[in-house]
């Protein structure tokens, strides 16, 4: 399935490549940091930073864009997207920025053009909520976190 997404490059995104899939079957497009050349963004352990991408998009109605972490940054440095997945609605026209947090033990430095997150385009199903007095019973019932089994702490 393919969908056309219009991309507007903002002035501080000049000379950066557009997001791209890194393999034929990749689900996410890599987002790049659009910080000024010669400068860096340093995320200290436990800190978070809003990193610009220099891009705005026009999604078709019925789609959303999800901003997700890059697994290599998470594994190697403890860097992840704080509000993961971040949702970009089809009617949003502002710059895509990424809220990164450092869960690692060392400061992490970002330079212009570094791959900082993934952008996944996905269809949206809109719900029609129907208020009711009763809902159907299931074997799980109202069991919450961890109620379906697995390891338990003692």
Secondary structure, DSSP 8 states (H G I E B T S, - for coil): -----EEEE-GGGTTS---EESSTT-S-EEEE----TT-EEEE-TT-EEEEEEEEEEE--TTEEEEEE--HHHHHHH-EEETTSSEEE-TT--SEEEEEEEE-SSS-EEEETT-EEEEEEEEE---------S-----SSTT--TTTT-S----
